[in-house]
Amino acid sequence: MAEFSLDLNEDQLQIQKWVHDFAENVVRPVAREWDEREETPWPVIEEAAKVGLYSLDFVANAFADPTGLTLPLVMEEMCWGDAGIALSIFGTTLGVSGIVGNGTPEQIAEWLPQCFGTPDDIKLAAFAVSEPDAGSDVSSLRTRAVYDEARDEWVLNGVKTWITNGGIADVHVVVASVEPELKARGHASFVIPPGTPGLGMGQKFQKHGIRASHTAEVILDDVRVPGSCLLGGKEKLDERLARAREGESTKTQAAMSTFEASRPIVGAQALGIARAAYEYALDYAKERTQFGRPIIENQAIAFKLADMRMEIDAARLLVWRACWMGRTGKTFEAGEGSMSKLKAGEVAVWATEQAIQILGGYGYTRDHPVEQWHRDSKIYTIFEGTSEIQRLRRPGDPPNLPGCRRPASRRTTSSASCATPAPCSPGPTTSSRCGAPPRRPGRARGGDGRGRPGQRVPVVQLRPSHLGSRGRARRPRARGRRRAALGGPRPDPADPPGLELGPERVGLRGRADLGGAGGPGRARCSGA
């Protein structure tokens, strides 16, 4: 097993430079053109196939890297050039991941070469999961697969949507429901061979970003495929379904096994966009002069650039860790794959926005590429699982994660982001606060020396007469003995009543007359 290291070896450095040169010299010069055309950049794919970048051998070697870092390096450099074109070239790897993650060795050997073709006869692959009513909720798939035992064929019907290379791919990998009552545990993956009757393209989507990547619906109308096209085989599927019917947990699910492996790679793509925006903004800030000096000498701009670099490096560390864990067989105990994609996607959106801000009005125009990078980045908080889905504690996650008590930030509800060591104990009243006690009316004082843990301080009842002309409560400043000037005995601390002010205690301007040396003062609620 390869030990984790941040030092890239010689092969990785050479591949990184080779891919970067391709992105710089071939991809980036035509990025704007293909973004405007919103078409698949076939000439660029052909060029990638000629140099060996788009090929089974290259992708297989990248996947086989014992450190797991070669593929994210490649994706980052390609998306540094252009994310839409990169997805057109490497969108096939989604279908490849579906086959590798669920297929038998014989199926992998049969179908992977057909996903790429040759430089003279290029092929594409697609991975079809999402549906109009099943995006984040993969368990609600309606596409059905019914087994025709007499002919040893599977019949598929349904509609898939948001599919990269959908309808134009030669090989489609489709996730369908075999037993709907089992939800996600009743799913299976199928390979649809090229030219299969009944499979067609529906609507092609016009998108906000990554417009050089083809995204469309896939229509399945009585699509018949041989029994051998069921990835993993029927015997394995029957065993898994039997365990699911008995209530036993299954180790893998057809869709999620692919997503968990691909999310860190998607995070690497987002890193490429973020890094491109940072580098462009940095160069611009060095050259742009205002008030007699480069704007990078202004602290506000320098701090933005420093934060951009820091966030990008932090996201990269999460991506590399997840890729290394996946390649070396480490279990994702706290959603490390999803965590890396979440962080990288949100950093990409934020960094590109900062780049636009640094460029000012120029950044908002199409004369500079940061405008396109900002559009491209947004999809990385949506596809392969939205940012909100990445934050959820998923079924199957270990119930007792180390370092889990309550979220470190109110914005994050993932069990992976908990800070204080204690077991998670989510329940109906604590779903958004991992293990925290349920909220109750009034202000609960914690064990901070001011009260017992969980001690409840009742809410003060205020009548209309207690409010000033601007609707603010008039509260006495007096404490201790001076509180007696308000009339009546001191309240019992164990059960403090609401504050009551008699008419004789309220002055012309609604102030409570405290009497004594204190003079007039504004009323203040006790217990605050």
C-alpha positions in Angstrom: 0.0 0.0 0.0 1.4 3.4 -1.0 2.1 5.8 1.8 0.5 9.2 1.6 2.9 11.9 0.6 2.5 15.5 -0.7 5.6 15.0 -2.9 4.7 14.3 -6.5 6.9 11.7 -8.1 8.7 12.3 -11.4 6.0 10.6 -13.5 3.3 12.7 -12.0 5.2 15.9 -12.5 5.8 15.0 -16.2 2.1 14.2 -16.7 1.1 17.4 -15.0 3.3 19.5 -17.3 2.2 17.6 -20.4 -1.5 18.1 -19.6 -0.9 21.7 -18.7 0.8 22.4 -22.0 -2.2 20.8 -23.8 -4.6 22.9 -21.8 -2.6 26.1 -22.4 -1.9 25.7 -26.1 -4.9 23.7 -27.4 -7.8 24.2 -25.0 -7.7 27.7 -23.7 -7.3 29.5 -27.1 -10.6 28.1 -28.3 -12.5 28.0 -25.0 -14.5 31.2 -25.7 -15.5 30.0 -29.2 -16.9 26.7 -28.0 -18.6 28.3 -25.0 -20.4 30.7 -27.4 -21.3 27.9 -29.9 -22.6 25.5 -27.1 -21.5 22.5 -29.1 -19.3 19.5 -28.5 -15.8 20.5 -29.5 -15.0 17.5 -31.7 -11.8 18.9 -33.1 -10.4 19.3 -29.6 -11.4 15.8 -28.7 -9.8 14.5 -31.8 -6.6 16.3 -31.0 -6.7 14.9 -27.5 -7.1 11.4 -28.9 -4.1 11.9 -31.3 -1.7 12.8 -28.5 -3.1 9.9 -26.3 -4.8 12.1 -23.7 -8.3 10.7 -24.7 -7.6 7.0 -24.6 -8.3 3.9 -22.5 -4.6 3.5 -21.9 -4.1 6.9 -20.4 -7.2 6.8 -18.2 -6.3 3.2 -17.1 -2.8 4.3 -16.1 -4.2 7.3 -14.3 -6.7 5.2 -12.4 -3.9 2.7 -11.6 -1.6 5.2 -9.9 -1.1 3.7 -6.4 -1.2 7.1 -4.8 -4.5 8.1 -6.5 -3.2 11.6 -7.4 -2.6 11.4 -11.1 -6.2 11.7 -12.2 -7.0 14.7 -10.0 -3.8 16.4 -11.3 -5.0 15.8 -14.9 -8.5 17.1 -14.2 -7.2 20.2 -12.4 -5.0 21.1 -15.3 -7.6 20.5 -18.0 -10.2 22.6 -16.2 -7.6 25.3 -15.7 -7.8 25.4 -19.5 -11.6 25.2 -19.8 -14.1 23.2 -17.8 -16.6 22.7 -20.6 -14.1 21.3 -23.0 -12.5 19.2 -20.2 -15.9 17.6 -19.5 -16.4 16.9 -23.2 -13.1 15.0 -23.2 -13.4 13.3 -19.9 -17.2 12.9 -19.5 -16.6 9.4 -20.8 -14.9 8.6 -17.5 -18.3 8.8 -15.7 -19.5 5.8 -17.7 -16.2 4.1 -17.2 -16.6 4.6 -13.4 -20.0 3.0 -13.5 -18.7 0.0 -15.3 -15.6 -0.4 -13.2 -17.6 0.1 -9.9 -20.3 -2.4 -10.7 -19.2 -4.7 -13.5 -17.4 -8.1 -13.5 -13.8 -8.3 -14.8 -15.2 -9.8 -18.0 -17.6 -6.9 -18.5 -14.9 -4.3 -17.8 -12.6 -5.9 -20.4 -15.4 -6.0 -22.9 -16.9 -2.5 -22.5 -14.1 -0.1 -21.6 -12.4 -0.2 -25.0 -15.8 0.6 -26.6 -16.2 3.7 -24.4 -13.1 5.4 -26.1 -12.8 3.9 -29.5 -9.6 4.8 -31.5 -8.1 8.1 -32.7 -9.6 7.4 -36.1 -13.0 6.3 -34.7 -13.7 8.2 -31.5 -16.4 6.9 -29.1 -18.1 8.5 -26.1 -19.8 7.1 -23.0 -22.4 8.5 -20.7 -23.6 7.7 -17.1 -27.4 8.1 -16.7 -28.8 8.4 -13.2 -30.7 11.6 -12.6 -34.4 11.9 -13.6 -36.9 14.8 -13.7 -38.3 13.8 -10.3 -35.1 12.2 -8.8 -32.2 14.5 -8.7 -30.7 14.5 -5.2 -33.1 11.8 -4.1 -31.6 8.9 -6.0 -33.9 6.5 -4.2 -36.9 7.8 -6.1 -35.8 6.6 -9.6 -38.8 5.7 -11.8 -36.9 4.1 -14.7 -37.8 0.4 -14.5 -35.9 -2.6 -15.6 -38.0 -5.8 -16.0 -36.4 -9.2 -16.6 -37.8 -11.2 -19.5 -36.7 -14.7 -18.4 -38.0 -16.4 -21.6 -35.6 -14.4 -23.7 -32.9 -13.6 -21.1 -33.3 -9.9 -21.7 -33.9 -6.8 -19.6 -36.5 -4.3 -20.8 -35.9 -0.6 -19.7 -38.4 2.2 -19.7 -38.0 5.7 -18.4 -36.5 9.2 -18.8 -33.1 10.3 -17.6 -32.1 14.0 -17.5 -29.0 16.2 -17.0 -26.9 13.5 -18.7 -23.4 14.5 -19.9 -23.0 13.1 -23.4 -26.6 11.9 -23.1 -28.0 10.7 -26.5 -24.8 11.3 -28.4 -22.7 8.7 -26.5 -22.1 5.3 -28.0 -22.2 3.5 -24.7 -24.8 4.5 -22.0 -24.6 3.1 -18.5 -28.1 3.4 -17.0 -29.1 3.0 -13.4 -32.7 1.6 -13.1 -35.0 0.2 -10.5 -35.5 -3.5 -10.4 -37.6 -3.6 -7.2 -39.0 -0.1 -6.5 -40.3 -1.1 -3.0 -36.6 -1.5 -2.0 -35.8 2.1 -3.0 -32.0 2.5 -3.6 -31.3 -1.0 -2.6 -33.4 -2.2 -5.5 -31.3 -0.5 -8.2 -29.1 -2.1 -10.8 -26.8 -0.8 -13.5 -27.0 -1.7 -17.2 -24.8 -1.2 -20.2 -26.8 -0.1 -23.3 -24.8 -1.1 -26.4 -24.4 1.3 -29.4 -27.4 1.5 -31.7 -29.8 -0.2 -29.3 -33.4 0.4 -30.5 -35.6 2.5 -28.2 -32.8 4.7 -26.8 -32.9 8.3 -28.0 -32.0 11.9 -27.0 -34.7 14.2 -25.6 -34.2 17.8 -24.9 -30.7 19.3 -25.1 -30.2 21.8 -22.3 -28.9 25.4 -22.8 -26.8 26.0 -19.7 -25.5 28.9 -17.7 -21.9 27.5 -17.8 -19.8 24.6 -19.1 -21.6 25.2 -22.3 -19.1 23.2 -24.5 -20.2 20.1 -22.7 -23.3 18.3 -24.1 -26.0 17.8 -21.6 -29.4 16.3 -22.5 -32.3 14.0 -21.7 -32.1 10.3 -22.5 -35.3 8.5 -23.4 -35.7 4.8 -22.8 -38.7 3.3 -24.7 -38.8 -0.5 -24.4 -35.1 -0.7 -24.6 -34.1 -4.4 -24.7 -30.6 -5.5 -23.7 -29.2 -9.0 -23.3 -28.9 -10.4 -19.7 -25.1 -10.0 -20.0 -25.6 -6.2 -20.0 -26.6 -6.3 -16.3 -23.4 -5.1 -14.6 -22.3 -7.6 -12.0 -24.5 -10.4 -13.3 -28.0 -11.6 -12.3 -26.7 -14.0 -9.6 -25.0 -11.2 -7.7 -28.1 -9.0 -8.1 -30.5 -11.7 -6.8 -28.3 -12.2 -3.7 -28.2 -8.5 -3.0 -32.0 -8.1 -3.4 -32.6 -11.1 -1.1 -30.5 -9.5 1.6 -32.4 -6.2 1.1 -35.8 -8.0 1.4 -34.7 -9.5 4.7 -33.7 -6.0 6.0 -29.9 -6.6 5.8 -27.8 -3.7 4.8 -26.1 -3.8 1.4 -22.4 -2.8 1.0 -22.9 -0.9 -2.3 -25.6 0.8 -4.2 -25.4 1.1 -8.0 -25.4 4.9 -8.2 -23.7 5.8 -4.9 -20.7 3.5 -5.5 -20.0 5.5 -8.6 -20.6 8.9 -7.0 -18.4 8.3 -4.0 -15.5 7.5 -6.3 -16.1 10.4 -8.7 -16.8 13.2 -6.3 -13.2 13.9 -5.4 -12.4 14.0 -9.2 -15.2 16.5 -9.7 -13.7 18.5 -6.8 -10.3 18.5 -8.7 -12.1 20.0 -11.7 -13.5 22.8 -9.6 -9.9 23.4 -8.3 -8.8 24.0 -11.9 -11.3 26.8 -12.4 -10.5 28.4 -9.0 -6.8 28.4 -9.7 -7.3 29.9 -13.2 -9.3 32.7 -11.7 -6.7 33.3 -8.9 -3.8 33.4 -11.3 -5.5 35.7 -13.7 -6.6 38.1 -10.9 -3.1 38.1 -9.5 -1.5 39.0 -12.9 -4.1 41.7 -13.4 -3.6 43.2 -9.9 0.1 43.5 -10.6 -0.5 45.4 -13.9 -3.5 47.5 -13.1 -2.6 50.9 -11.8 -4.8 53.2 -9.8 -3.9 56.3 -7.7 -0.3 56.0 -9.0 0.5 52.4 -8.0 -0.5 48.8 -8.8 -3.7 47.8 -7.1 -2.0 44.7 -5.6 -0.2 47.2 -3.2 -3.6 48.0 -1.7 -4.2 45.9 1.3 -7.8 45.1 0.4 -6.7 43.6 -2.9 -3.7 41.8 -1.4 -5.9 40.2 1.3 -8.4 39.0 -1.3 -5.6 37.3 -3.2 -4.1 35.8 -0.1 -7.4 34.3 1.0 -8.0 32.9 -2.5 -4.7 31.1 -2.5 -5.3 29.8 1.0 -8.8 28.4 0.2 -7.6 26.8 -3.0 -4.7 25.0 -1.3 -7.0 23.9 1.5 -9.5 22.4 -0.9 -6.7 20.7 -2.8 -5.6 18.9 0.3 -9.1 17.6 0.9 -9.3 16.4 -2.7 -5.9 14.7 -2.6 -6.7 13.0 0.7 -10.0 11.6 -0.6 -8.4 10.4 -3.9 -5.6 8.7 -1.9 -8.1 7.1 0.4 -10.2 5.8 -2.5 -7.2 4.4 -4.3 -5.7 2.7 -1.3 -8.9 1.2 0.0 -9.4 3.4 3.0 -13.0 3.6 4.2 -14.6 7.0 4.0 -15.6 7.2 7.7 -16.8 10.8 7.6 -17.8 11.4 4.0 -14.3 12.5 3.0 -15.2 12.1 -0.7 -18.2 14.3 -0.4 -16.4 16.7 1.8 -13.7 17.3 -0.8 -16.2 18.0 -3.6 -18.2 20.3 -1.3 -15.2 22.4 -0.3 -13.7 22.6 -3.8 -17.0 23.5 -5.5 -17.8 26.3 -3.1 -14.2 27.6 -3.2 -14.5 27.8 -7.0 -17.6 29.9 -6.9 -16.2 32.2 -4.2 -12.8 32.5 -5.9 -14.2 33.4 -9.3 -16.4 36.0 -7.7 -13.4 37.5 -6.0 -11.6 37.6 -9.3 -14.4 39.5 -10.9 -14.3 42.0 -8.0 -10.6 42.5 -8.4 -11.0 43.2 -12.1 -14.0 45.5 -11.4 -16.1 46.4 -14.4 -13.7 44.6 -16.7 -14.3 41.4 -14.8 -18.0 41.6 -15.6 -17.5 41.8 -19.4 -16.6 39.0 -21.8 -13.3 40.8 -22.7 -11.8 38.8 -19.8 -12.3 35.1 -19.0 -13.2 35.4 -15.3 -16.8 36.1 -16.3 -17.0 32.7 -18.0 -15.1 30.9 -15.2 -17.7 32.3 -12.7 -20.5 30.8 -14.8 -18.6 27.5 -15.2 -17.9 27.2 -11.4 -21.5 27.3 -10.3 -22.3 23.8 -11.5 -19.8 22.4 -9.1 -22.2 23.2 -6.2 -25.0 21.4 -8.0 -24.1 18.3 -10.0 -22.7 15.0 -8.5 -24.7 16.0 -5.4 -25.6 19.5 -4.4 -23.7 21.3 -1.6 -26.8 20.7 0.6 -26.7 17.0 0.0 -23.0 16.8 0.7 -23.7 18.2 4.2 -26.2 15.6 5.1 -25.4 12.6 7.3 -26.2 9.7 5.0 -27.6 6.3 5.9 -24.8 3.9 6.3 -22.4 6.4 7.9 -21.0 5.1 11.2 -23.2 6.3 14.1 -20.3 7.2 16.3 -17.9 9.3 14.5 -14.9 10.6 16.4 -15.0 14.3 17.2 -18.8 14.6 16.8 -21.0 16.7 19.1 -22.3 19.7 17.4 -21.5 21.5 14.1 -18.5 23.7 14.2 -20.5 26.2 12.2 -24.2 26.9 12.0 -23.9 26.8 8.2 -22.7 23.2 8.2 -24.8 20.3 9.4 -22.6 17.4 8.3 -21.6 15.0 11.0 -18.2 15.1 9.5 -17.8 18.7 10.6 -18.5 18.2 14.3 -16.0 19.5 16.7 -16.5 18.3 20.3 -15.7 14.7 21.1 -18.9 12.9 21.9 -21.1 10.4 20.0 -23.7 11.6 17.6 -27.3 11.1 18.8 -29.5 12.7 16.2 -33.3 12.4 16.8 -36.5 14.1 15.8 -35.8 17.2 17.9 -32.1 17.4 17.1 -31.9 16.8 13.4 -30.0 20.1 12.7 -27.8 20.0 15.8 -25.7 16.8 15.9 -26.3 15.5 19.4 -27.2 18.9 20.9 -30.2 19.1 23.3 -33.5 20.2 21.9 -34.3 23.9 22.1 -36.9 25.0 24.6 -38.7 28.3 25.1 -36.6 30.9 26.9 -32.9 31.4 27.1 -31.0 28.3 28.3 -27.8 29.1 30.2 -25.1 26.6 29.8 -22.5 25.4 32.3 -20.5 28.6 32.2 -20.7 29.5 35.9 -23.9 31.5 35.5 -26.3 28.6 36.0 -26.7 24.8 35.8 -26.4 23.1 32.4 -29.7 23.3 30.7 -31.2 25.7 33.3 -34.1 27.6 31.9 -34.7 31.3 32.4 -38.4 32.1 31.6 -39.3 34.7 29.1 -40.4 38.0 30.7 -44.0 38.9 30.0 -44.4 42.6 28.9 -47.8 44.4 28.7 -48.4 47.3 26.3 -48.0 49.7 29.2 -44.4 48.5 29.6 -43.4 49.7 26.2 -42.1 53.2 25.3 -43.2 55.4 22.4 -40.9 53.4 20.1 -42.0 50.0 21.2 -39.0 49.3 23.4 -39.3 47.7 26.8 -38.6 50.1 29.7 -36.5 48.1 32.2 -35.2 49.1 35.6 -31.5 49.2 36.1 -31.8 48.5 39.8 -30.7 45.2 41.2 -30.7 43.8 44.7 -32.2 46.1 47.3 -33.1 48.8 44.8 -35.4 46.3 43.1 -37.8 46.7 46.1 -38.5 50.2 44.9 -40.5 48.7 42.1 -43.0 47.6 44.7 -43.8 44.2 46.2 -41.5 41.5 47.5 -38.4 40.4 45.7 -39.3 37.6 43.2 -38.3 34.0 44.0 -35.3 33.1 41.8 -36.6 29.7 41.3 -39.7 31.0 39.5 -39.3 34.6 38.6 -42.6 36.2 37.6 -43.1 38.6 34.7 -42.1 42.2 35.4 -45.0 44.3 36.5 -44.9 48.1 36.7 -47.8 50.0 38.3 -49.0 53.3 36.8 -47.5 55.3 39.7 -44.1 54.0 38.8 -44.1 55.2 35.2 -43.1 58.8 34.4 -44.4 61.0 31.6 -42.0 59.5 29.1 -42.7 56.0 30.0 -39.7 55.7 32.3 -39.9 53.8 35.6 -39.5 55.9 38.7 -36.9 54.1 40.7 -37.0 56.6 43.6 -34.1 57.2 46.0 -30.7 58.4 45.0 -30.9 56.6 41.7 -33.4 59.1 40.3 -35.4 58.3 37.2 -34.1 55.5 34.9 -35.4 53.3 32.2 -37.1 50.0 33.2 -35.1 46.8 32.5 -36.5 43.3 32.6 -35.1 41.1 35.4 -33.3 38.0 34.5 -31.6 39.6 31.4 
